[in-house]
Amino acid sequence: MGHGALLLTIFSLGLAVPFLLIAASIGSASRYIARAAPWLEVVSFIGGAFLVFLGILLLANMLGVWVAYFYRVFDFINYDRLLEYL
């Protein structure tokens, strides 16, 4: 199995496993979802504000500046090494 197939498998598992776990435990999951319901409006508002912020960055052609800033902030992840590996 090549590196690309391995990465695709890991990505697919990471995407599928949470849905499979919720499907397997739908009874207890509905209780947690009901408990989280009061926060859903807040999370939705924050997500919408973030999308508007990204749209403004795109229109102002400032998205690259923010990406470069966060590359420096999260330098400990060694993103450059990951790109060389791929």
PDB file with SEQRES, HELIX, SHEET and CRYST1 records, atoms N, CA, C and O in Angstrom:
SEQRES   1 A   86  MET GLY HIS GLY ALA LEU LEU LEU THR ILE PHE SER LEU          
SEQRES   2 A   86  GLY LEU ALA VAL PRO PHE LEU LEU ILE ALA ALA SER ILE          
SEQRES   3 A   86  GLY SER ALA SER ARG TYR ILE ALA ARG ALA ALA PRO TRP          
SEQRES   4 A   86  LEU GLU VAL VAL SER PHE ILE GLY GLY ALA PHE LEU VAL          
SEQRES   5 A   86  PHE LEU GLY ILE LEU LEU LEU ALA ASN MET LEU GLY VAL          
SEQRES   6 A   86  TRP VAL ALA TYR PHE TYR ARG VAL PHE ASP PHE ILE ASN          
SEQRES   7 A   86  TYR ASP ARG LEU LEU GLU TYR LEU                              
HELIX    1 AA1 HIS A    3  ALA A   24  1                                  22    
HELIX    2 AA2 ILE A   26  LEU A   59  1                                  34    
HELIX    3 AA3 LEU A   63  VAL A   73  1                                  11    
HELIX    4 AA4 ASP A   75  ILE A   77  5                                   3    
HELIX    5 AA5 TYR A   79  TYR A   85  1                                   7    
CRYST1    1.000    1.000    1.000  90.00  90.00  90.00 P 1           1          
ATOM      1  N   MET A   1       0.863  -1.179   0.000  1.00  0.00           N  
ATOM      2  CA  MET A   1       0.000   0.000   0.000  1.00  0.00           C  
ATOM      3  C   MET A   1       0.902   1.232   0.000  1.00  0.00           C  
ATOM      4  O   MET A   1       1.772   1.366   0.860  1.00  0.00           O  
ATOM      5  N   GLY A   2       0.696   2.124  -0.956  1.00  0.00           N  
ATOM      6  CA  GLY A   2       1.504   3.332  -1.052  1.00  0.00           C  
ATOM      7  C   GLY A   2       1.121   4.355   0.003  1.00  0.00           C  
ATOM      8  O   GLY A   2       0.123   4.202   0.708  1.00  0.00           O  
ATOM      9  N   HIS A   3       1.932   5.401   0.099  1.00  0.00           N  
ATOM     10  CA  HIS A   3       1.680   6.450   1.104  1.00  0.00           C  
ATOM     11  C   HIS A   3       0.351   7.142   0.864  1.00  0.00           C  
ATOM     12  O   HIS A   3      -0.365   7.456   1.815  1.00  0.00           O  
ATOM     13  N   GLY A   4       0.016   7.383  -0.390  1.00  0.00           N  
ATOM     14  CA  GLY A   4      -1.243   8.056  -0.708  1.00  0.00           C  
ATOM     15  C   GLY A   4      -2.452   7.233  -0.302  1.00  0.00           C  
ATOM     16  O   GLY A   4      -3.429   7.762   0.228  1.00  0.00           O  
ATOM     17  N   ALA A   5      -2.375   5.927  -0.557  1.00  0.00           N  
ATOM     18  CA  ALA A   5      -3.492   5.049  -0.183  1.00  0.00           C  
ATOM     19  C   ALA A   5      -3.622   4.967   1.324  1.00  0.00           C  
ATOM     20  O   ALA A   5      -4.731   4.912   1.854  1.00  0.00           O  
ATOM     21  N   LEU A   6      -2.482   4.959   2.021  1.00  0.00           N  
ATOM     22  CA  LEU A   6      -2.509   4.916   3.484  1.00  0.00           C  
ATOM     23  C   LEU A   6      -3.137   6.189   4.049  1.00  0.00           C  
ATOM     24  O   LEU A   6      -3.965   6.128   4.958  1.00  0.00           O  
ATOM     25  N   LEU A   7      -2.742   7.335   3.511  1.00  0.00           N  
ATOM     26  CA  LEU A   7      -3.308   8.599   3.970  1.00  0.00           C  
ATOM     27  C   LEU A   7      -4.799   8.671   3.667  1.00  0.00           C  
ATOM     28  O   LEU A   7      -5.570   9.175   4.484  1.00  0.00           O  
ATOM     29  N   LEU A   8      -5.212   8.177   2.510  1.00  0.00           N  
ATOM     30  CA  LEU A   8      -6.625   8.173   2.156  1.00  0.00           C  
ATOM     31  C   LEU A   8      -7.407   7.252   3.084  1.00  0.00           C  
ATOM     32  O   LEU A   8      -8.531   7.575   3.467  1.00  0.00           O  
ATOM     33  N   THR A   9      -6.829   6.111   3.449  1.00  0.00           N  
ATOM     34  CA  THR A   9      -7.487   5.191   4.376  1.00  0.00           C  
ATOM     35  C   THR A   9      -7.651   5.825   5.745  1.00  0.00           C  
ATOM     36  O   THR A   9      -8.722   5.733   6.345  1.00  0.00           O  
ATOM     37  N   ILE A  10      -6.616   6.459   6.243  1.00  0.00           N  
ATOM     38  CA  ILE A  10      -6.682   7.111   7.548  1.00  0.00           C  
ATOM     39  C   ILE A  10      -7.703   8.252   7.525  1.00  0.00           C  
ATOM     40  O   ILE A  10      -8.474   8.417   8.470  1.00  0.00           O  
ATOM     41  N   PHE A  11      -7.706   9.030   6.457  1.00  0.00           N  
ATOM     42  CA  PHE A  11      -8.681  10.111   6.325  1.00  0.00           C  
ATOM     43  C   PHE A  11     -10.100   9.564   6.314  1.00  0.00           C  
ATOM     44  O   PHE A  11     -10.985  10.098   6.983  1.00  0.00           O  
ATOM     45  N   SER A  12     -10.312   8.497   5.552  1.00  0.00           N  
ATOM     46  CA  SER A  12     -11.652   7.908   5.466  1.00  0.00           C  
ATOM     47  C   SER A  12     -12.110   7.363   6.806  1.00  0.00           C  
ATOM     48  O   SER A  12     -13.270   7.532   7.183  1.00  0.00           O  
ATOM     49  N   LEU A  13     -11.208   6.710   7.529  1.00  0.00           N  
ATOM     50  CA  LEU A  13     -11.562   6.214   8.856  1.00  0.00           C  
ATOM     51  C   LEU A  13     -11.884   7.365   9.805  1.00  0.00           C  
ATOM     52  O   LEU A  13     -12.838   7.290  10.580  1.00  0.00           O  
ATOM     53  N   GLY A  14     -11.100   8.409   9.742  1.00  0.00           N  
ATOM     54  CA  GLY A  14     -11.358   9.563  10.598  1.00  0.00           C  
ATOM     55  C   GLY A  14     -12.682  10.230  10.294  1.00  0.00           C  
ATOM     56  O   GLY A  14     -13.304  10.819  11.178  1.00  0.00           O  
ATOM     57  N   LEU A  15     -13.111  10.140   9.059  1.00  0.00           N  
ATOM     58  CA  LEU A  15     -14.391  10.712   8.673  1.00  0.00           C  
ATOM     59  C   LEU A  15     -15.545   9.791   9.044  1.00  0.00           C  
ATOM     60  O   LEU A  15     -16.601  10.263   9.464  1.00  0.00           O  
ATOM     61  N   ALA A  16     -15.356   8.487   8.896  1.00  0.00           N  
ATOM     62  CA  ALA A  16     -16.453   7.533   9.087  1.00  0.00           C  
ATOM     63  C   ALA A  16     -16.659   7.125  10.538  1.00  0.00           C  
ATOM     64  O   ALA A  16     -17.798   6.917  10.956  1.00  0.00           O  
ATOM     65  N   VAL A  17     -15.600   7.005  11.309  1.00  0.00           N  
ATOM     66  CA  VAL A  17     -15.705   6.459  12.674  1.00  0.00           C  
ATOM     67  C   VAL A  17     -16.662   7.259  13.553  1.00  0.00           C  
ATOM     68  O   VAL A  17     -17.488   6.641  14.225  1.00  0.00           O  
ATOM     69  N   PRO A  18     -16.608   8.596  13.594  1.00  0.00           N  
ATOM     70  CA  PRO A  18     -17.570   9.306  14.444  1.00  0.00           C  
ATOM     71  C   PRO A  18     -19.027   9.031  14.070  1.00  0.00           C  
ATOM     72  O   PRO A  18     -19.875   8.889  14.951  1.00  0.00           O  
ATOM     73  N   PHE A  19     -19.321   8.956  12.778  1.00  0.00           N  
ATOM     74  CA  PHE A  19     -20.690   8.669  12.357  1.00  0.00           C  
ATOM     75  C   PHE A  19     -21.096   7.253  12.740  1.00  0.00           C  
ATOM     76  O   PHE A  19     -22.230   7.029  13.165  1.00  0.00           O  
ATOM     77  N   LEU A  20     -20.194   6.308  12.597  1.00  0.00           N  
ATOM     78  CA  LEU A  20     -20.499   4.930  12.974  1.00  0.00           C  
ATOM     79  C   LEU A  20     -20.718   4.798  14.475  1.00  0.00           C  
ATOM     80  O   LEU A  20     -21.599   4.054  14.906  1.00  0.00           O  
ATOM     81  N   LEU A  21     -19.932   5.508  15.275  1.00  0.00           N  
ATOM     82  CA  LEU A  21     -20.105   5.466  16.727  1.00  0.00           C  
ATOM     83  C   LEU A  21     -21.442   6.061  17.146  1.00  0.00           C  
ATOM     84  O   LEU A  21     -22.114   5.527  18.029  1.00  0.00           O  
ATOM     85  N   ILE A  22     -21.825   7.155  16.519  1.00  0.00           N  
ATOM     86  CA  ILE A  22     -23.125   7.763  16.847  1.00  0.00           C  
ATOM     87  C   ILE A  22     -24.257   6.840  16.415  1.00  0.00           C  
ATOM     88  O   ILE A  22     -25.244   6.693  17.136  1.00  0.00           O  
ATOM     89  N   ALA A  23     -24.126   6.218  15.248  1.00  0.00           N  
ATOM     90  CA  ALA A  23     -25.173   5.305  14.793  1.00  0.00           C  
ATOM     91  C   ALA A  23     -25.298   4.110  15.728  1.00  0.00           C  
ATOM     92  O   ALA A  23     -26.405   3.626  15.966  1.00  0.00           O  
ATOM     93  N   ALA A  24     -24.180   3.628  16.259  1.00  0.00           N  
ATOM     94  CA  ALA A  24     -24.212   2.472  17.149  1.00  0.00           C  
ATOM     95  C   ALA A  24     -24.796   2.820  18.509  1.00  0.00           C  
ATOM     96  O   ALA A  24     -25.353   1.956  19.186  1.00  0.00           O  
ATOM     97  N   SER A  25     -24.675   4.063  18.908  1.00  0.00           N  
ATOM     98  CA  SER A  25     -25.158   4.452  20.239  1.00  0.00           C  
ATOM     99  C   SER A  25     -26.153   5.599  20.136  1.00  0.00           C  
ATOM    100  O   SER A  25     -26.046   6.582  20.870  1.00  0.00           O  
ATOM    101  N   ILE A  26     -27.112   5.481  19.237  1.00  0.00           N  
ATOM    102  CA  ILE A  26     -28.042   6.580  18.962  1.00  0.00           C  
ATOM    103  C   ILE A  26     -28.876   6.931  20.184  1.00  0.00           C  
ATOM    104  O   ILE A  26     -29.238   8.094  20.366  1.00  0.00           O  
ATOM    105  N   GLY A  27     -29.185   5.956  21.018  1.00  0.00           N  
ATOM    106  CA  GLY A  27     -29.994   6.239  22.206  1.00  0.00           C  
ATOM    107  C   GLY A  27     -29.290   7.178  23.173  1.00  0.00           C  
ATOM    108  O   GLY A  27     -29.874   8.165  23.620  1.00  0.00           O  
ATOM    109  N   SER A  28     -28.046   6.876  23.495  1.00  0.00           N  
ATOM    110  CA  SER A  28     -27.312   7.745  24.412  1.00  0.00           C  
ATOM    111  C   SER A  28     -26.852   9.019  23.716  1.00  0.00           C  
ATOM    112  O   SER A  28     -26.704  10.056  24.362  1.00  0.00           O  
ATOM    113  N   ALA A  29     -26.626   8.954  22.407  1.00  0.00           N  
ATOM    114  CA  ALA A  29     -26.191  10.150  21.673  1.00  0.00           C  
ATOM    115  C   ALA A  29     -27.290  11.201  21.657  1.00  0.00           C  
ATOM    116  O   ALA A  29     -27.000  12.397  21.698  1.00  0.00           O  
ATOM    117  N   SER A  30     -28.542  10.776  21.597  1.00  0.00           N  
ATOM    118  CA  SER A  30     -29.636  11.753  21.559  1.00  0.00           C  
ATOM    119  C   SER A  30     -29.705  12.541  22.862  1.00  0.00           C  
ATOM    120  O   SER A  30     -30.095  13.709  22.860  1.00  0.00           O  
ATOM    121  N   ARG A  31     -29.331  11.913  23.973  1.00  0.00           N  
ATOM    122  CA  ARG A  31     -29.291  12.651  25.249  1.00  0.00           C  
ATOM    123  C   ARG A  31     -28.211  13.726  25.222  1.00  0.00           C  
ATOM    124  O   ARG A  31     -28.428  14.847  25.683  1.00  0.00           O  
ATOM    125  N   TYR A  32     -27.033  13.373  24.673  1.00  0.00           N  
ATOM    126  CA  TYR A  32     -25.949  14.356  24.600  1.00  0.00           C  
ATOM    127  C   TYR A  32     -26.301  15.502  23.649  1.00  0.00           C  
ATOM    128  O   TYR A  32     -25.998  16.663  23.920  1.00  0.00           O  
ATOM    129  N   ILE A  33     -26.937  15.161  22.548  1.00  0.00           N  
ATOM    130  CA  ILE A  33     -27.335  16.191  21.583  1.00  0.00           C  
ATOM    131  C   ILE A  33     -28.375  17.120  22.200  1.00  0.00           C  
ATOM    132  O   ILE A  33     -28.337  18.332  21.988  1.00  0.00           O  
ATOM    133  N   ALA A  34     -29.301  16.549  22.963  1.00  0.00           N  
ATOM    134  CA  ALA A  34     -30.313  17.369  23.637  1.00  0.00           C  
ATOM    135  C   ALA A  34     -29.662  18.288  24.666  1.00  0.00           C  
ATOM    136  O   ALA A  34     -30.096  19.425  24.853  1.00  0.00           O  
ATOM    137  N   ARG A  35     -28.620  17.791  25.331  1.00  0.00           N  
ATOM    138  CA  ARG A  35     -27.916  18.626  26.304  1.00  0.00           C  
ATOM    139  C   ARG A  35     -27.136  19.753  25.626  1.00  0.00           C  
ATOM    140  O   ARG A  35     -26.953  20.823  26.206  1.00  0.00           O  
ATOM    141  N   ALA A  36     -26.681  19.509  24.403  1.00  0.00           N  
ATOM    142  CA  ALA A  36     -25.902  20.516  23.674  1.00  0.00           C  
ATOM    143  C   ALA A  36     -26.794  21.500  22.932  1.00  0.00           C  
ATOM    144  O   ALA A  36     -26.298  22.499  22.412  1.00  0.00           O  
ATOM    145  N   ALA A  37     -28.091  21.246  22.871  1.00  0.00           N  
ATOM    146  CA  ALA A  37     -29.007  22.086  22.083  1.00  0.00           C  
ATOM    147  C   ALA A  37     -28.945  23.569  22.440  1.00  0.00           C  
ATOM    148  O   ALA A  37     -28.991  24.396  21.529  1.00  0.00           O  
ATOM    149  N   PRO A  38     -28.843  23.956  23.721  1.00  0.00           N  
ATOM    150  CA  PRO A  38     -28.779  25.397  24.005  1.00  0.00           C  
ATOM    151  C   PRO A  38     -27.547  26.087  23.410  1.00  0.00           C  
ATOM    152  O   PRO A  38     -27.566  27.294  23.171  1.00  0.00           O  
ATOM    153  N   TRP A  39     -26.496  25.334  23.176  1.00  0.00           N  
ATOM    154  CA  TRP A  39     -25.264  25.924  22.656  1.00  0.00           C  
ATOM    155  C   TRP A  39     -25.234  25.974  21.140  1.00  0.00           C  
ATOM    156  O   TRP A  39     -24.380  26.649  20.565  1.00  0.00           O  
ATOM    157  N   LEU A  40     -26.142  25.277  20.482  1.00  0.00           N  
ATOM    158  CA  LEU A  40     -26.096  25.206  19.020  1.00  0.00           C  
ATOM    159  C   LEU A  40     -26.281  26.564  18.363  1.00  0.00           C  
ATOM    160  O   LEU A  40     -25.674  26.831  17.326  1.00  0.00           O  
ATOM    161  N   GLU A  41     -27.097  27.420  18.939  1.00  0.00           N  
ATOM    162  CA  GLU A  41     -27.282  28.759  18.365  1.00  0.00           C  
ATOM    163  C   GLU A  41     -26.003  29.574  18.459  1.00  0.00           C  
ATOM    164  O   GLU A  41     -25.651  30.298  17.529  1.00  0.00           O  
ATOM    165  N   VAL A  42     -25.306  29.454  19.589  1.00  0.00           N  
ATOM    166  CA  VAL A  42     -24.040  30.179  19.773  1.00  0.00           C  
ATOM    167  C   VAL A  42     -22.987  29.666  18.795  1.00  0.00           C  
ATOM    168  O   VAL A  42     -22.282  30.451  18.161  1.00  0.00           O  
ATOM    169  N   VAL A  43     -22.885  28.335  18.677  1.00  0.00           N  
ATOM    170  CA  VAL A  43     -21.909  27.745  17.769  1.00  0.00           C  
ATOM    171  C   VAL A  43     -22.217  28.151  16.322  1.00  0.00           C  
ATOM    172  O   VAL A  43     -21.304  28.443  15.549  1.00  0.00           O  
ATOM    173  N   SER A  44     -23.486  28.169  15.965  1.00  0.00           N  
ATOM    174  CA  SER A  44     -23.885  28.573  14.622  1.00  0.00           C  
ATOM    175  C   SER A  44     -23.516  30.029  14.357  1.00  0.00           C  
ATOM    176  O   SER A  44     -23.038  30.360  13.272  1.00  0.00           O  
ATOM    177  N   PHE A  45     -23.735  30.899  15.339  1.00  0.00           N  
ATOM    178  CA  PHE A  45     -23.389  32.309  15.174  1.00  0.00           C  
ATOM    179  C   PHE A  45     -21.882  32.493  15.014  1.00  0.00           C  
ATOM    180  O   PHE A  45     -21.436  33.245  14.148  1.00  0.00           O  
ATOM    181  N   ILE A  46     -21.100  31.812  15.846  1.00  0.00           N  
ATOM    182  CA  ILE A  46     -19.637  31.933  15.773  1.00  0.00           C  
ATOM    183  C   ILE A  46     -19.136  31.407  14.424  1.00  0.00           C  
ATOM    184  O   ILE A  46     -18.258  32.012  13.810  1.00  0.00           O  
ATOM    185  N   GLY A  47     -19.693  30.281  13.963  1.00  0.00           N  
ATOM    186  CA  GLY A  47     -19.299  29.741  12.657  1.00  0.00           C  
ATOM    187  C   GLY A  47     -19.633  30.694  11.526  1.00  0.00           C  
ATOM    188  O   GLY A  47     -18.836  30.871  10.604  1.00  0.00           O  
ATOM    189  N   GLY A  48     -20.815  31.316  11.589  1.00  0.00           N  
ATOM    190  CA  GLY A  48     -21.192  32.286  10.564  1.00  0.00           C  
ATOM    191  C   GLY A  48     -20.303  33.517  10.574  1.00  0.00           C  
ATOM    192  O   GLY A  48     -19.919  34.023   9.520  1.00  0.00           O  
ATOM    193  N   ALA A  49     -19.976  33.999  11.776  1.00  0.00           N  
ATOM    194  CA  ALA A  49     -19.080  35.160  11.886  1.00  0.00           C  
ATOM    195  C   ALA A  49     -17.699  34.832  11.326  1.00  0.00           C  
ATOM    196  O   ALA A  49     -17.067  35.666  10.679  1.00  0.00           O  
ATOM    197  N   PHE A  50     -17.240  33.610  11.583  1.00  0.00           N  
ATOM    198  CA  PHE A  50     -15.944  33.188  11.054  1.00  0.00           C  
ATOM    199  C   PHE A  50     -15.964  33.150   9.527  1.00  0.00           C  
ATOM    200  O   PHE A  50     -14.999  33.566   8.886  1.00  0.00           O  
ATOM    201  N   LEU A  51     -17.053  32.653   8.941  1.00  0.00           N  
ATOM    202  CA  LEU A  51     -17.160  32.628   7.483  1.00  0.00           C  
ATOM    203  C   LEU A  51     -17.185  34.030   6.889  1.00  0.00           C  
ATOM    204  O   LEU A  51     -16.579  34.272   5.846  1.00  0.00           O  
ATOM    205  N   VAL A  52     -17.881  34.956   7.544  1.00  0.00           N  
ATOM    206  CA  VAL A  52     -17.901  36.342   7.087  1.00  0.00           C  
ATOM    207  C   VAL A  52     -16.496  36.938   7.172  1.00  0.00           C  
ATOM    208  O   VAL A  52     -16.059  37.649   6.267  1.00  0.00           O  
ATOM    209  N   PHE A  53     -15.791  36.638   8.275  1.00  0.00           N  
ATOM    210  CA  PHE A  53     -14.420  37.122   8.455  1.00  0.00           C  
ATOM    211  C   PHE A  53     -13.514  36.595   7.341  1.00  0.00           C  
ATOM    212  O   PHE A  53     -12.713  37.350   6.790  1.00  0.00           O  
ATOM    213  N   LEU A  54     -13.632  35.314   7.007  1.00  0.00           N  
ATOM    214  CA  LEU A  54     -12.827  34.755   5.920  1.00  0.00           C  
ATOM    215  C   LEU A  54     -13.182  35.394   4.579  1.00  0.00           C  
ATOM    216  O   LEU A  54     -12.303  35.622   3.748  1.00  0.00           O  
ATOM    217  N   GLY A  55     -14.464  35.682   4.367  1.00  0.00           N  
ATOM    218  CA  GLY A  55     -14.869  36.351   3.134  1.00  0.00           C  
ATOM    219  C   GLY A  55     -14.269  37.741   3.020  1.00  0.00           C  
ATOM    220  O   GLY A  55     -13.840  38.154   1.942  1.00  0.00           O  
ATOM    221  N   ILE A  56     -14.240  38.463   4.136  1.00  0.00           N  
ATOM    222  CA  ILE A  56     -13.629  39.801   4.137  1.00  0.00           C  
ATOM    223  C   ILE A  56     -12.142  39.703   3.844  1.00  0.00           C  
ATOM    224  O   ILE A  56     -11.601  40.512   3.091  1.00  0.00           O  
ATOM    225  N   LEU A  57     -11.469  38.704   4.442  1.00  0.00           N  
ATOM    226  CA  LEU A  57     -10.044  38.515   4.161  1.00  0.00           C  
ATOM    227  C   LEU A  57      -9.803  38.216   2.688  1.00  0.00           C  
ATOM    228  O   LEU A  57      -8.847  38.719   2.097  1.00  0.00           O  
ATOM    229  N   LEU A  58     -10.666  37.399   2.096  1.00  0.00           N  
ATOM    230  CA  LEU A  58     -10.520  37.098   0.675  1.00  0.00           C  
ATOM    231  C   LEU A  58     -10.730  38.335  -0.180  1.00  0.00           C  
ATOM    232  O   LEU A  58      -9.968  38.581  -1.115  1.00  0.00           O  
ATOM    233  N   LEU A  59     -11.754  39.114   0.131  1.00  0.00           N  
ATOM    234  CA  LEU A  59     -12.016  40.328  -0.649  1.00  0.00           C  
ATOM    235  C   LEU A  59     -10.898  41.352  -0.514  1.00  0.00           C  
ATOM    236  O   LEU A  59     -10.571  42.048  -1.475  1.00  0.00           O  
ATOM    237  N   ALA A  60     -10.308  41.446   0.680  1.00  0.00           N  
ATOM    238  CA  ALA A  60      -9.240  42.412   0.914  1.00  0.00           C  
ATOM    239  C   ALA A  60      -7.877  41.867   0.497  1.00  0.00           C  
ATOM    240  O   ALA A  60      -6.860  42.543   0.651  1.00  0.00           O  
ATOM    241  N   ASN A  61      -7.859  40.630  -0.036  1.00  0.00           N  
ATOM    242  CA  ASN A  61      -6.608  39.991  -0.447  1.00  0.00           C  
ATOM    243  C   ASN A  61      -5.612  39.907   0.711  1.00  0.00           C  
ATOM    244  O   ASN A  61      -4.412  40.112   0.524  1.00  0.00           O  
ATOM    245  N   MET A  62      -6.118  39.605   1.900  1.00  0.00           N  
ATOM    246  CA  MET A  62      -5.282  39.518   3.103  1.00  0.00           C  
ATOM    247  C   MET A  62      -5.206  38.095   3.650  1.00  0.00           C  
ATOM    248  O   MET A  62      -4.610  37.880   4.705  1.00  0.00           O  
ATOM    249  N   LEU A  63      -5.794  37.118   2.959  1.00  0.00           N  
ATOM    250  CA  LEU A  63      -5.805  35.752   3.468  1.00  0.00           C  
ATOM    251  C   LEU A  63      -4.392  35.194   3.560  1.00  0.00           C  
ATOM    252  O   LEU A  63      -4.080  34.469   4.505  1.00  0.00           O  
ATOM    253  N   GLY A  64      -3.547  35.509   2.617  1.00  0.00           N  
ATOM    254  CA  GLY A  64      -2.152  35.041   2.630  1.00  0.00           C  
ATOM    255  C   GLY A  64      -1.384  35.546   3.831  1.00  0.00           C  
ATOM    256  O   GLY A  64      -0.541  34.835   4.378  1.00  0.00           O  
ATOM    257  N   VAL A  65      -1.671  36.773   4.245  1.00  0.00           N  
ATOM    258  CA  VAL A  65      -1.004  37.338   5.421  1.00  0.00           C  
ATOM    259  C   VAL A  65      -1.378  36.537   6.656  1.00  0.00           C  
ATOM    260  O   VAL A  65      -0.519  36.218   7.478  1.00  0.00           O  
ATOM    261  N   TRP A  66      -2.672  36.208   6.791  1.00  0.00           N  
ATOM    262  CA  TRP A  66      -3.127  35.429   7.947  1.00  0.00           C  
ATOM    263  C   TRP A  66      -2.560  34.018   7.926  1.00  0.00           C  
ATOM    264  O   TRP A  66      -2.169  33.490   8.967  1.00  0.00           O  
ATOM    265  N   VAL A  67      -2.512  33.403   6.746  1.00  0.00           N  
ATOM    266  CA  VAL A  67      -1.953  32.056   6.638  1.00  0.00           C  
ATOM    267  C   VAL A  67      -0.485  32.067   7.047  1.00  0.00           C  
ATOM    268  O   VAL A  67      -0.043  31.189   7.788  1.00  0.00           O  
ATOM    269  N   ALA A  68       0.273  33.046   6.574  1.00  0.00           N  
ATOM    270  CA  ALA A  68       1.688  33.145   6.945  1.00  0.00           C  
ATOM    271  C   ALA A  68       1.845  33.351   8.449  1.00  0.00           C  
ATOM    272  O   ALA A  68       2.748  32.781   9.063  1.00  0.00           O  
ATOM    273  N   TYR A  69       0.979  34.155   9.039  1.00  0.00           N  
ATOM    274  CA  TYR A  69       1.042  34.381  10.492  1.00  0.00           C  
ATOM    275  C   TYR A  69       0.807  33.076  11.254  1.00  0.00           C  
ATOM    276  O   TYR A  69       1.532  32.768  12.201  1.00  0.00           O  
ATOM    277  N   PHE A  70      -0.201  32.314  10.843  1.00  0.00           N  
ATOM    278  CA  PHE A  70      -0.504  31.085  11.568  1.00  0.00           C  
ATOM    279  C   PHE A  70       0.510  29.989  11.288  1.00  0.00           C  
ATOM    280  O   PHE A  70       0.660  29.084  12.109  1.00  0.00           O  
ATOM    281  N   TYR A  71       1.216  30.034  10.156  1.00  0.00           N  
ATOM    282  CA  TYR A  71       2.341  29.124   9.945  1.00  0.00           C  
ATOM    283  C   TYR A  71       3.400  29.371  11.009  1.00  0.00           C  
ATOM    284  O   TYR A  71       3.976  28.430  11.554  1.00  0.00           O  
ATOM    285  N   ARG A  72       3.655  30.648  11.302  1.00  0.00           N  
ATOM    286  CA  ARG A  72       4.649  30.969  12.328  1.00  0.00           C  
ATOM    287  C   ARG A  72       4.161  30.584  13.713  1.00  0.00           C  
ATOM    288  O   ARG A  72       4.941  30.078  14.521  1.00  0.00           O  
ATOM    289  N   VAL A  73       2.889  30.814  14.004  1.00  0.00           N  
ATOM    290  CA  VAL A  73       2.346  30.486  15.322  1.00  0.00           C  
ATOM    291  C   VAL A  73       2.392  28.983  15.568  1.00  0.00           C  
ATOM    292  O   VAL A  73       2.749  28.537  16.659  1.00  0.00           O  
ATOM    293  N   PHE A  74       2.029  28.203  14.547  1.00  0.00           N  
ATOM    294  CA  PHE A  74       1.985  26.753  14.698  1.00  0.00           C  
ATOM    295  C   PHE A  74       3.217  26.079  14.085  1.00  0.00           C  
ATOM    296  O   PHE A  74       3.117  25.004  13.493  1.00  0.00           O  
ATOM    297  N   ASP A  75       4.359  26.713  14.232  1.00  0.00           N  
ATOM    298  CA  ASP A  75       5.602  26.189  13.676  1.00  0.00           C  
ATOM    299  C   ASP A  75       5.980  24.850  14.298  1.00  0.00           C  
ATOM    300  O   ASP A  75       6.663  24.045  13.664  1.00  0.00           O  
ATOM    301  N   PHE A  76       5.541  24.601  15.535  1.00  0.00           N  
ATOM    302  CA  PHE A  76       5.902  23.360  16.226  1.00  0.00           C  
ATOM    303  C   PHE A  76       5.302  22.122  15.554  1.00  0.00           C  
ATOM    304  O   PHE A  76       5.709  21.003  15.867  1.00  0.00           O  
ATOM    305  N   ILE A  77       4.354  22.295  14.646  1.00  0.00           N  
ATOM    306  CA  ILE A  77       3.743  21.159  13.954  1.00  0.00           C  
ATOM    307  C   ILE A  77       4.668  20.638  12.849  1.00  0.00           C  
ATOM    308  O   ILE A  77       4.480  19.518  12.371  1.00  0.00           O  
ATOM    309  N   ASN A  78       5.650  21.423  12.441  1.00  0.00           N  
ATOM    310  CA  ASN A  78       6.579  21.066  11.355  1.00  0.00           C  
ATOM    311  C   ASN A  78       5.836  20.806  10.051  1.00  0.00           C  
ATOM    312  O   ASN A  78       6.009  19.759   9.427  1.00  0.00           O  
ATOM    313  N   TYR A  79       5.025  21.748   9.653  1.00  0.00           N  
ATOM    314  CA  TYR A  79       4.217  21.621   8.440  1.00  0.00           C  
ATOM    315  C   TYR A  79       5.089  21.475   7.201  1.00  0.00           C  
ATOM    316  O   TYR A  79       4.732  20.741   6.279  1.00  0.00           O  
ATOM    317  N   ASP A  80       6.230  22.165   7.165  1.00  0.00           N  
ATOM    318  CA  ASP A  80       7.119  22.072   6.005  1.00  0.00           C  
ATOM    319  C   ASP A  80       7.618  20.631   5.822  1.00  0.00           C  
ATOM    320  O   ASP A  80       7.708  20.139   4.697  1.00  0.00           O  
ATOM    321  N   ARG A  81       7.935  19.977   6.912  1.00  0.00           N  
ATOM    322  CA  ARG A  81       8.392  18.591   6.841  1.00  0.00           C  
ATOM    323  C   ARG A  81       7.285  17.672   6.327  1.00  0.00           C  
ATOM    324  O   ARG A  81       7.546  16.734   5.573  1.00  0.00           O  
ATOM    325  N   LEU A  82       6.063  17.948   6.738  1.00  0.00           N  
ATOM    326  CA  LEU A  82       4.926  17.162   6.263  1.00  0.00           C  
ATOM    327  C   LEU A  82       4.760  17.320   4.760  1.00  0.00           C  
ATOM    328  O   LEU A  82       4.504  16.341   4.058  1.00  0.00           O  
ATOM    329  N   LEU A  83       4.903  18.543   4.259  1.00  0.00           N  
ATOM    330  CA  LEU A  83       4.792  18.774   2.813  1.00  0.00           C  
ATOM    331  C   LEU A  83       5.892  18.068   2.048  1.00  0.00           C  
ATOM    332  O   LEU A  83       5.652  17.551   0.957  1.00  0.00           O  
ATOM    333  N   GLU A  84       7.122  18.036   2.613  1.00  0.00           N  
ATOM    334  CA  GLU A  84       8.211  17.326   1.961  1.00  0.00           C  
ATOM    335  C   GLU A  84       7.943  15.830   1.921  1.00  0.00           C  
ATOM    336  O   GLU A  84       8.314  15.156   0.959  1.00  0.00           O  
ATOM    337  N   TYR A  85       7.295  15.303   2.970  1.00  0.00           N  
ATOM    338  CA  TYR A  85       6.975  13.884   3.027  1.00  0.00           C  
ATOM    339  C   TYR A  85       5.958  13.510   1.966  1.00  0.00           C  
ATOM    340  O   TYR A  85       6.052  12.445   1.355  1.00  0.00           O  
ATOM    341  N   LEU A  86       4.992  14.379   1.746  1.00  0.00           N  
ATOM    342  CA  LEU A  86       3.963  14.084   0.754  1.00  0.00           C  
ATOM    343  C   LEU A  86       4.525  14.254  -0.632  1.00  0.00           C  
ATOM    344  O   LEU A  86       3.813  14.051  -1.616  1.00  0.00           O  
TER     345      LEU A  86                                                      
END                                                                             
